[in-house]
Amino acid sequence: MITHTLTDLRCSMWHELRVVLHNREHTLLALAIQAFARDERIFAQAVANNWESLEAAVEDLPVDLSR
């Protein structure tokens, strides 16, 4: 009966550990995805700003339409 109780206790502890680790994995994955999305948004904004600067810089260039 003691062996059965120890086995139940081990199984219960293992299950609890799996739940905690599973939740931690999901938390870490969610944080990684959030950081990736934030970094991609910042990068995309920088690219858009570069195109906007280029557009403003070339807007006043002379254009020869006679050809």
Secondary structure, DSSP 8 states (H G I E B T S, - for coil): -HHHHHHHHHHHHHHHHHHHHHHHHHHHHHHHHHHHHHHHHHHHHHHHHHHHHHHHHHTTS------
